[in-house]
Amino acid sequence: WKAMKPRHDAPLPRENRWIWARETYKGISRFYCSPGFERNVSTLSQMEDTYRSNEKSVIDLFMVDRCAQVRGIAHQVAHNKSPGADLKPYRQKGVMIRTAGAEEPVKVDQVLCFAISSLDHGFFMVEYIPPKETREMELVPSAVEETSADVEVA
């Protein structure tokens, strides 16, 4: 999570932040997400099942418009010319995502970053920063712990 350059005065503790990551190592992908992401956006099991079914992209579970994700990825590719490059998170305001149980999408800031340690190992990390009124709501601690799962790329 250090790649996301977390602030010590962040409005929410990490367990309530909306963060997910995908690690790829030698063709095997593993997903991670914070309890806040699982509670408010999408569960890890939904992400894993979507990835395994290979019928749609995992980000289609919550992204309204892929263009925001594509712009962020292009920015990261331009800054990661070699493994071990300095991490430079990309922030984009006003990205629309679907949240769990909500009828209408919510506008968030998206912060994403690649951390590439070698040609066959890297992390793709994304945080969605919800609007202030959502951050100020009383958040119930999640019963779901931070988890991960291995998913082999076919």
Residue, then its C-alpha position, 0 to 999 in steps of 0.5 A: w500500500k505504500a505505493m499509494k503514498p498514504r497520508h498520515d492524516a487520511p480521513l479514513p483508516r486503511e481498513n475503511r478505504w476503498i482499495w483493491a490490487r492485482e498482483t501478477y507473478k509468472g502468469i498467476s494473478r492474485f487479487y487483494c482488497s481492503p475490508g472497506f472495498e469489500r463492504n462498499v464496492s465489490t467483494l473479493s469473491q465476486m472479483e475472483d469469480t468474474y476473473r475465472s469466468n473470463e466473460k467480462s473484465v473484473i473492473d466491469l463489476f464497478m467501473v461505469d466507464r473504462c476510459a478513466q481506467v485506460r487513461g490511468i494505465a496509459h499514464q503508468v505505462a509511460h512512467n514505468k519504463s523499467p522494473g524498479a522505477d520510482l512509483k508515481p501514482y496517478r490521480q483522476k477526479g470525478v470517476m464514476i463507479r458502482t457501489a454495493g447496493a446503490e442504484e446510482p453510481v457515485k463520483v470518486d477520485q481514482v488513484l492508481c499505481f503500478a509497482i513492477s519489480s521484475l518482468d514477471h512480477g508486479f502489482f496494479m493498485v487502485e484506490y477510490i476516494p469517495p465523496k466527503e459525505t460518504r467518508e463522514m458517515e459512520l462506518v461499521p467495521s467489516a466482518v470480512e478480513e483482508t484476503s487474497a486468492d490465487v487465480e491462474v491465467a489461462 
